[in-house]
Amino acid sequence: MNGQPELYKILNNLNIKFEYYEHPPAPTIEEAKKYWIDLKATHCKNIFFRNHKGNRHYLVIIEHTKDLNIHGLEKSLKQGKLSFASEKRMIKYLGLKPGSVSPFGLINDKENHVYVFLDKNLRNSDKISFHPNINTASLVINFKDFERFLKWTGNRYEYRNLTGDLTGLQDM
């Protein structure tokens, strides 16, 4: 299996079963959709942001068919304008390169610096899929196991309405 051997070891230690699907490089959603045809899971966009000052980093996870309400998220966070984090920041905090962003990269965030936002609609998923920290494969796991993985990482996370109207949300 391609990917990070440490990730597979962690999933096995947590008794998280996963389905592994190897495919050609899929650095974008458009490319990945070609290989997801037979995968029965909710597929996600994983977007890594930094705040205006560059001192906070966020991993935003939404269903791949949805559009992120970025302005609503910015307004609710009161952190200034969000922008895509650089490759340097991505490597520093997630150990990942562009095109391979995945919540599984949180295994490399030893200081639990990255805050995770998940669209609340993802909770309706039975199974969910992500790259195993490289874009030449996809892993499918049960959603409840994914939540267990998130708790294990120690990173803070929360569910929000990220694809609809975000007015009236409290700050973090």
Secondary structure, 3 states (H helix, E strand, C coil): CCCCHHHHHHHHHCCCCCEEEECCCCCCHHHHHCCCCCCCCEEEEEEEEECCCCCCEEEEEEECCCCCCHHHHHHHHCCCCCEECCHHHHHHHHCCCCCCCCHHHHHHCCCCCCEEEEEHHHHHCCEEEECCCCCCEEEEEEHHHHHHHHHHHCCCEEEECCCCCCCCCCCC
